[in-house]
């Protein structure tokens, strides 16, 4: 469907005809020369005169077409497509991801290969973000300090890219869980009270915050912000023995520094839940469970795609103008450059 932003511009179509019809003729008297053999000239040039009149009509029609095309462009035609419905949950979801030094530990099995914790979080987290259609999403990265990498936005593709580009060491080597919660509360408190959620992912315990995690969690609870905490890291990791062999190999707990009790208490205080992700599969299942705990779609919104079409008559008018200019240049060539009628060549 085509809509016109200024359709009244089309009422100006007869304006050149009105000007030509109603404007007074130019005053003046041209000098005349008496020619007694004028009748003979008229007979000789009768055929050429008919041809000249037909050629004069061509640029006149072209000028009329040019005028109408300019009016069409000035009326601003807009193509309006079919209505497209978008889910609109109204949920404000903030992700807080730990990028401290311990996230480089390679204890997450991905495709039968041990990879670092941060790599697993990036891959599974990117899939989770990709499915957040209708949510307003934000990203906080924290180590020794916490900072907002992406504010709340419907642009989930940008949030996904920022998570993939996160690097260990950008925020320091320590862990500031309390500061991350406080920063998320600051960003979420101005939003509508319903459906404000923080998902906090960490593999350690708080070692660098200026605000105690439980104090920040209490503030979040007072404001009605739910916090879901995820503790990431394997329970067992086999360390190779002598020269990388099984001789002298031992098993260790790479998540010994994980403060599960603290993360559980934070979630409990705010009405959320604590989850344990020992591998990427468990982390993916946690994200699926979050969809059930926090329903996605509560309403729909629709929009119609719109595209301006004014450039099309403008391009055609430009082509006609160029053709008229080239015709004028051709007719203005010196008489000697045109081949004479009846002239023999060879």
C-alpha positions, 0 to 999 in steps of 0.5 A: 500500500502506498501513502502520500505524505503531502498529497496536496502537492499534486494539485499544482499539476496544471500550474504551468498551463495556467501561467501560459494561459493567463499570463499577458503576452510579452509586449514589443514589435519586431522589425519586418522585411518585405519579401515578394517571394515569400509564397515560394519559400513557404511552398519549399519549406512546408514539408520541413515545417511539419517535421519541425512542429512534430519535433517541438512537441517532443520536448514540450511533452518531456517538460510536462512529464518532468514537472509531474515527476517532480510533483510526485516526488514532492508529494512524498510517496511512502510504501507501507507493508503488512503489519508485523507483530512483535512479542513484548514481555516488558521484562528488564533483564540484566546479566552480570558476568564474572570475568575475573582471572579464575574464569580462565580455568579450563574445566568445562567440557565442550565438544569432548574438549576442556575449555575455559569457563569464560569460553563456555559462558560466552557460547551458552550465554550468546544462545540465551541472549539470542532468544531474548526477543521482546526483553530489554537486556543489559550486560554488566562485566565484573572483576575487581571492578564492575562496569556496565558494558551495555545498558538496557536495550532491545538491541540483543545483537549488540549485547551478544557481541559485547559478551563475545568480546569480553576479555579476562583482565579488563576489570581486574583479577579479583571478584566484586560480586557486591559491586556488580549487584549494586550497579545492577540495582542502580540500573533497574530501580528506575524501571517499572516494578514488574519483571525486573531480573538480574542473572549473576554468574560467578565462579568465586567469592567476593574479594574486592567489593566496596559494598557487601553482597548481602547488603546489595542483595537486601537493597535489591529485595526492597526494590522488588528485583529478583536475583538468580545466581549461577555458580560455574565450575567443575567439581573435579578435574584430573591433573596430569602426572609426571611428564603429562602421563597418568603416573602421579595424576591426581584429582582436584576441586577447581571450584574450591573458592566458589562461595555457594552459600553466599550465592544461595543466600543472595538468591533466597533474599530476593525471591530468586534461585541458585543454580550450579553449572558444572558444565556447558550442558547444565548451564544451558539447562539453567537458562531454559529453566529461567524461561519457565520461572520468568514467562516471556511473552505477556503482550504483543506490539505491531508495526508496519515497515515503511519505505520512502519512494520519492527517489524513484520519480526523482531518478526518472526526472533526472534521466529525462533532464539529461536527455533534454540537455543532450538533445539541446547540445546536438541541435546547437552543433554548427551547421557544417557538422550535420550531413547535408540532405542529398549530399553524396558520400563515398 
